[in-house]
Amino acid sequence: MKTKSNGILTGLIILLLTAVFSSGCAQSPNSAQTSTNPGNNADDPAAKQENPSSKNVKTNTATGQNAVKGIPATVTYVVDGDTLDVKLRNGKKERIRMLLIDTPETKHPRLGVQPFGPESSKFTKSQLTGKKVGVELDVSERDKYGRLLAYIWIGKQNFNQLLLEKGLARVAYVYPPNTKYVDQFRATQEKAQKAGIGIWSIENYAQQDGFHAKAKDSRENGTVSGGSSQANNQGNQGKTSEEPKGSCNIKGNQSGIYHMPSGEYYDRTKAEVMFCSEAEAQKAGYRKSQR
């Protein structure tokens, strides 16, 4: 009887040990998975570096790369009211002709100094020289001279449109497909016309085909369109073979070369811009002709 009881007890112990052993084996795979998966461990360095790209996105946002509309650039030189030089963020230098507008001339070899030409040039220089701007391109990027065609943004202000608002430019050179802002530019011009400010203060001066030389300037100084007598004299001096002191008769062509009156190619050079000194031409990025 005692032997039978011992047998039963032994059997129960065996069953109990078997149950305990089976339970431990069933749990071991999950335990192993938990201990070897770094993604579930908040203290694991690898887990903390899992998504570095998300951190970069935040950094880019913090630097304000999208704060400027267009390509970020710094204005290095202003040629006149609607033309300027910039240095892009990658270090490349570009000459820019503002899209859809035209300001009166200040250095034209034939037209001389036109009314409100100096004012528009002075305004652009004072507002943009040395400033960080945005360069917004349209569909066609360059003109026949290789200049970038662009809208200039300073902060949230479209500077092309600002010149129209001040009466220092007219809507011009509207050639598709570069017509993104033409409607709002024309609306701005219409307001300036009605107010009679700037170029619109001179009767029949600014027209669709340009600025008319025969229109009289009604401002107090009595200047006549086409420039003062001094400017006209300078234009005549530019036809001589010498370089009178103080005259603006140095020709800059579309290739970025300037020609002195005594140069071999001076008479045959078609000037894109006129300079009053070699220093001015060099500052604008032009180099001297070797002949």
C-alpha positions in Angstrom: 0.0 0.0 0.0 2.9 2.3 0.9 4.7 1.4 -2.3 1.6 2.3 -4.3 1.3 5.7 -2.5 5.0 6.5 -3.3 4.4 5.7 -6.9 1.5 8.1 -7.1 3.5 10.8 -5.4 6.4 10.3 -7.8 4.1 10.5 -10.8 2.6 13.8 -9.6 6.0 15.4 -9.1 7.0 14.3 -12.6 3.8 15.9 -14.1 4.4 19.1 -12.1 8.0 19.4 -13.4 6.9 18.8 -16.9 4.3 21.6 -16.7 6.9 24.0 -15.4 9.4 23.2 -18.0 6.9 23.5 -20.9 5.8 26.9 -19.6 9.4 28.2 -19.6 10.1 27.0 -23.2 6.9 28.8 -24.5 8.0 32.1 -23.1 11.7 32.0 -24.2 11.3 33.1 -27.9 9.4 36.3 -26.9 12.0 37.0 -24.3 14.8 36.6 -26.7 13.1 38.9 -29.3 12.6 41.6 -26.7 16.2 41.6 -25.6 17.7 41.6 -29.1 15.5 44.3 -30.8 17.1 47.8 -30.3 14.1 49.5 -31.7 12.1 48.6 -28.6 14.8 49.9 -26.3 14.5 53.6 -25.6 18.0 53.7 -24.1 19.8 52.1 -27.1 21.9 54.7 -29.1 21.1 53.0 -32.3 17.4 53.6 -31.7 17.9 57.3 -31.1 19.7 57.7 -34.5 17.0 55.8 -36.5 15.5 58.8 -38.4 18.2 61.5 -38.9 16.3 62.9 -41.9 13.6 64.2 -39.7 16.1 66.2 -37.7 17.5 67.7 -40.9 14.1 68.8 -42.1 13.7 70.8 -38.9 17.1 72.3 -39.3 16.4 73.4 -42.8 13.1 75.0 -41.7 15.0 76.8 -38.9 17.5 78.3 -41.3 14.7 80.0 -43.2 15.8 78.7 -46.6 12.2 79.3 -48.0 11.9 82.8 -46.5 13.1 84.5 -49.7 11.0 84.1 -52.8 13.1 82.9 -55.7 16.8 82.3 -55.8 18.7 84.0 -52.8 21.2 86.5 -54.0 23.1 89.7 -53.0 23.0 92.8 -55.1 26.6 93.9 -55.9 26.1 96.7 -58.4 23.2 98.6 -59.9 23.7 99.6 -63.6 20.5 101.7 -63.8 16.8 101.6 -62.8 16.0 98.2 -64.3 19.4 96.5 -64.5 21.6 95.1 -61.8 24.3 92.6 -60.9 24.0 90.0 -58.2 26.0 87.3 -56.6 24.1 84.1 -56.1 24.5 81.8 -53.1 26.8 79.5 -55.0 29.1 82.4 -55.7 28.2 82.8 -59.3 27.7 86.4 -60.6 24.9 87.3 -62.9 23.6 90.5 -64.6 19.8 90.8 -64.4 17.3 92.7 -66.5 14.0 93.1 -64.6 11.1 91.6 -66.4 8.1 93.4 -67.8 9.3 97.0 -67.0 11.4 99.7 -68.6 12.9 102.7 -66.8 14.2 105.9 -68.6 17.8 105.8 -69.7 20.8 107.3 -68.0 23.8 106.0 -70.1 22.3 105.4 -73.5 24.7 106.3 -76.4 22.0 107.8 -78.5 19.2 108.9 -76.1 21.5 110.3 -73.4 19.9 111.1 -70.0 16.1 110.9 -70.1 13.8 112.6 -67.6 13.4 110.4 -64.4 16.3 108.2 -65.6 18.5 109.5 -62.8 15.7 109.3 -60.3 14.9 105.6 -61.1 18.5 104.7 -61.1 19.1 106.4 -57.7 16.0 104.8 -56.2 17.1 101.3 -57.3 20.6 101.9 -56.0 19.4 103.1 -52.6 17.0 100.3 -52.2 19.0 97.3 -53.5 22.7 97.9 -53.4 24.3 95.4 -51.0 20.9 93.9 -50.1 19.8 90.3 -50.0 17.1 89.7 -52.5 15.1 86.9 -54.2 15.6 86.4 -57.9 12.4 84.9 -59.4 12.7 83.6 -63.0 9.8 83.2 -65.4 9.7 80.7 -68.3 12.4 82.0 -70.6 15.5 82.7 -68.4 17.7 84.9 -70.6 17.6 87.7 -73.2 19.8 87.9 -76.3 22.6 89.5 -74.3 22.8 86.6 -71.9 21.3 88.5 -69.0 18.9 86.8 -66.6 15.3 88.0 -66.9 13.8 88.1 -63.5 11.5 89.6 -60.9 13.4 91.0 -57.9 11.9 90.4 -54.5 13.1 92.4 -51.4 11.2 90.9 -48.5 7.6 90.4 -49.6 7.8 93.3 -52.1 8.1 92.8 -55.8 10.6 95.5 -56.7 9.6 95.5 -60.4 6.2 96.4 -59.3 7.5 99.0 -56.8 9.1 100.9 -59.6 5.8 101.1 -61.4 4.1 102.2 -58.2 6.5 105.1 -57.8 6.1 106.2 -61.4 9.7 105.4 -62.2 9.0 102.7 -64.8 6.4 101.7 -67.4 5.1 98.2 -68.3 7.1 97.1 -71.4 8.6 94.2 -73.3 5.6 91.9 -72.7 6.7 88.8 -74.5 5.0 85.5 -73.8 5.7 83.2 -72.0 7.2 85.7 -69.5 4.0 87.3 -68.5 3.3 86.0 -64.9 2.6 89.3 -63.3 1.6 91.4 -66.3 -2.0 92.0 -65.2 -1.1 93.2 -61.7 1.7 95.3 -63.1 -0.7 97.1 -65.5 -3.1 97.7 -62.7 -0.3 99.3 -60.7 0.8 101.4 -63.6 -2.8 102.6 -64.1 -2.9 103.9 -60.6 0.4 105.8 -61.1 -0.9 107.3 -64.4 -4.1 108.5 -62.7 -2.1 110.1 -59.9 0.2 111.7 -62.4 3.4 110.8 -60.6 7.0 110.4 -61.9 7.1 109.7 -65.6 3.4 110.3 -65.9 3.8 113.9 -64.8 5.1 114.7 -68.2 2.4 114.9 -70.9 2.8 112.3 -73.7 6.3 111.3 -72.4 5.8 107.6 -71.5 4.0 105.7 -74.2 3.6 102.1 -75.3 6.6 102.3 -77.7 8.9 104.0 -75.3 9.8 107.4 -73.8 9.4 110.2 -76.4 12.2 112.7 -76.7 9.9 115.6 -77.9 7.8 115.6 -74.8 8.6 118.5 -72.5 9.5 118.0 -68.9 7.1 120.3 -66.8 9.2 120.0 -63.6 10.6 123.1 -62.0 14.1 122.7 -63.4 12.8 122.8 -67.0 14.7 119.8 -68.2 13.8 118.6 -71.6 13.4 114.9 -72.4 16.5 113.5 -74.0 18.8 114.9 -71.3 20.3 118.2 -70.3 22.6 120.2 -72.6 25.5 118.7 -70.7 24.3 115.2 -71.3 23.8 115.9 -75.0 27.2 117.4 -75.3 28.6 114.2 -73.7 26.8 112.2 -76.3 28.4 114.3 -79.1 31.8 114.0 -77.5 31.4 110.2 -77.6 31.7 110.4 -81.4 35.3 111.9 -81.3 38.5 109.9 -81.3 39.6 111.3 -77.9 38.3 110.8 -74.4 37.5 114.2 -73.0 37.8 114.3 -69.3 34.5 113.5 -67.5 32.6 112.4 -70.6 30.6 109.2 -70.6 31.8 107.8 -73.9 33.3 104.4 -73.0 31.3 101.7 -74.8 30.4 98.4 -73.0 29.2 95.7 -75.3 27.1 92.5 -74.7 30.3 90.4 -74.4 31.3 92.2 -71.2 34.1 94.2 -72.9 34.5 97.9 -72.8 36.1 100.0 -75.7 37.9 103.3 -75.3 37.4 106.0 -78.0 41.0 105.4 -79.1 40.4 101.7 -79.5 40.5 99.9 -82.9 37.0 98.5 -82.6 35.4 101.6 -80.9 33.5 102.9 -84.0 32.1 99.5 -85.0 31.1 98.5 -81.4 27.4 98.6 -80.6 27.1 99.8 -77.0 24.9 98.1 -74.5 25.8 100.6 -71.9 28.0 103.7 -71.7 30.6 104.4 -68.9 32.2 107.6 -67.7 35.4 106.1 -66.6 37.4 102.9 -66.8 37.0 102.4 -63.1 33.2 102.4 -63.5 33.3 99.9 -66.3 35.6 97.6 -64.4 33.4 97.8 -61.3 30.4 96.8 -63.5 32.3 93.6 -64.4 33.6 94.7 -67.9 37.1 94.1 -69.1 39.1 96.4 -71.4 39.5 95.6 -75.1 43.0 94.5 -76.0 42.8 96.4 -79.3 
